Amino acid sequence: MAKIPEGFLPLPSQRPACIAIFADTHGNRHSFAQAIEMASANGSVDAALHLGDHASDAALLGELRPDWPCFVVRGNNDYTERD
């Protein structure tokens, strides 16, 4: 299991980290964009995880929220992607 280095997600205070988790987007960029917008409304997202099935959809996170560090895990339908 990978360990996130201490201080990797610098928090503005001593509050717990807020991680937005997305999965199974399956190329539905419209719904995914809506989910990102809903998470953004929280106002305190420190990082995002995209947990596969069309992991390339995670590029949308970079377009809409370049301020969020994003981590991507390929799903069982991502076996043909090579990037």
Residue pairs with C-beta under 8 A, 6 or more apart in sequence:
9 17
9 46
9 47
9 69
11 17
11 46
15 44
17 46
17 47
18 42
18 44
18 45
18 46
19 45
19 46
19 47
19 48
19 49
20 36
20 39
20 42
20 45
20 47
20 48
20 49
20 68
21 48
21 49
21 51
22 32
22 35
22 36
22 48
22 49
22 50
22 51
22 58
22 61
23 50
23 51
23 52
23 53
23 75
24 51
24 52
24 53
24 75
25 31
25 32
25 50
25 53
25 54
25 57
26 53
26 54
26 57
26 77
27 54
27 57
29 57
29 60
32 57
32 60
33 60
33 64
36 60
36 61
36 64
36 65
37 64
39 45
39 48
40 64
40 65
45 65
45 68
46 68
46 69
47 68
47 69
47 70
47 71
48 61
48 65
48 68
48 69
48 70
48 71
49 70
49 71
49 72
49 73
50 57
50 58
50 61
50 70
50 71
50 72
50 73
51 73
51 75
52 72
52 73
52 74
52 75
52 76
52 77
52 78
53 75
53 76
53 77
53 78
54 75
54 77
54 78
55 72
55 73
55 74
55 75
55 78
55 81
56 78
56 81
56 83
58 70
58 72
61 68
61 70
62 70
74 81
